[in-house]
């Protein structure tokens, strides 16, 4: 049970951090008054984000130390923070790497 809750927390953290830039762009477009229509590319991007989030979670989960003497909600929050932070660090690294490669 603890493993399932921790894995769910990590997955939700990774998925939320993956989708955050999209949500921010949608919010900005709505504030500008731009009309937003469904495009099939959104479905492909969401599917790819979901798959990559699962893969990232599967790779990161084994290194998470699961405390057995804690509440399940607290464990979910620990997993969420772990997944969010790991994905954020990975995103920052890849963005810096991409920018460094484009300037040379």
C-alpha positions as CSV (number, residue, x, y, z in Angstrom):
1,X,0.0,0.0,0.0
2,X,2.8,2.4,0.9
3,X,4.5,1.8,-2.5
4,X,1.3,2.5,-4.4
5,X,0.7,5.8,-2.6
6,X,4.3,6.9,-3.0
7,X,4.4,5.9,-6.7
8,X,1.2,7.8,-7.3
9,X,2.6,10.9,-5.5
10,X,5.8,10.8,-7.6
11,X,3.8,10.3,-10.8
12,X,1.4,13.2,-10.0
13,X,4.3,15.5,-9.2
14,X,6.1,14.6,-12.5
15,X,2.9,14.9,-14.5
16,X,1.9,18.3,-13.0
17,X,5.4,19.7,-13.5
18,X,5.4,18.4,-17.1
19,X,2.0,20.0,-17.9
20,X,2.6,23.3,-16.0
21,X,4.1,25.2,-19.0
22,X,1.1,24.2,-21.2
23,X,-1.3,25.4,-18.6
24,X,0.5,28.7,-18.2
25,X,0.4,29.3,-22.0
26,X,-3.3,28.5,-22.1
27,X,-4.0,30.9,-19.3
28,X,-2.0,33.7,-21.0
29,X,-3.8,33.1,-24.3
30,X,-7.2,33.3,-22.5
31,X,-6.2,36.6,-20.8
32,X,-5.3,38.0,-24.2
33,X,-8.7,36.9,-25.5
34,X,-7.4,34.5,-28.0
35,X,-9.8,31.8,-29.1
36,X,-8.7,28.4,-28.2
37,X,-9.8,25.5,-30.4
38,X,-9.0,21.9,-29.9
39,X,-6.2,20.6,-32.1
40,X,-5.3,17.0,-32.5
41,X,-1.7,17.9,-31.6
42,X,-2.9,18.6,-28.1
43,X,-3.9,15.0,-27.8
44,X,-0.6,13.8,-29.1
45,X,1.3,16.1,-26.8
46,X,-0.8,15.1,-23.8
47,X,-0.2,11.4,-24.6
48,X,3.5,12.0,-24.9
49,X,3.6,13.9,-21.6
50,X,1.7,11.1,-19.8
51,X,4.0,8.4,-21.2
52,X,7.2,10.4,-20.4
53,X,5.9,11.1,-16.9
54,X,5.3,7.5,-16.3
55,X,8.8,6.6,-17.6
56,X,10.4,9.3,-15.4
57,X,8.5,8.1,-12.4
58,X,9.5,4.5,-13.0
59,X,13.2,5.5,-13.3
60,X,13.1,7.8,-10.2
61,X,10.9,5.8,-7.9
62,X,13.5,3.2,-6.8
63,X,15.7,5.9,-5.2
64,X,12.8,7.2,-3.0
65,X,13.1,6.2,0.6
66,X,9.6,5.3,1.7
67,X,9.0,6.0,5.4
68,X,6.7,3.2,6.8
69,X,5.6,5.0,10.0
70,X,3.9,8.0,8.3
71,X,0.4,8.9,7.3
72,X,-0.6,8.0,3.7
73,X,-1.5,11.6,2.8
74,X,1.9,12.8,4.0
75,X,3.5,10.0,2.0
76,X,1.6,11.2,-1.1
77,X,2.9,14.7,-0.5
78,X,6.4,13.5,-0.1
79,X,6.2,11.6,-3.4
80,X,4.6,14.6,-5.1
81,X,7.4,16.9,-4.0
82,X,10.0,14.4,-4.9
83,X,8.6,13.9,-8.4
84,X,8.1,17.7,-9.0
85,X,11.6,18.5,-7.9
86,X,13.2,15.8,-9.9
87,X,11.3,16.7,-13.0
88,X,12.0,20.4,-12.5
89,X,15.8,19.8,-12.1
90,X,15.7,17.6,-15.2
91,X,13.8,20.3,-17.2
92,X,16.2,23.0,-16.1
93,X,19.2,20.9,-17.1
94,X,17.8,20.1,-20.5
95,X,16.8,23.7,-21.2
96,X,20.3,24.9,-20.2
97,X,21.9,22.2,-22.3
98,X,19.7,23.1,-25.3
99,X,20.4,26.8,-25.0
100,X,24.2,26.2,-24.7
101,X,24.1,24.0,-27.8
102,X,22.2,26.6,-29.9
103,X,24.7,29.4,-29.1
104,X,27.7,27.5,-30.4
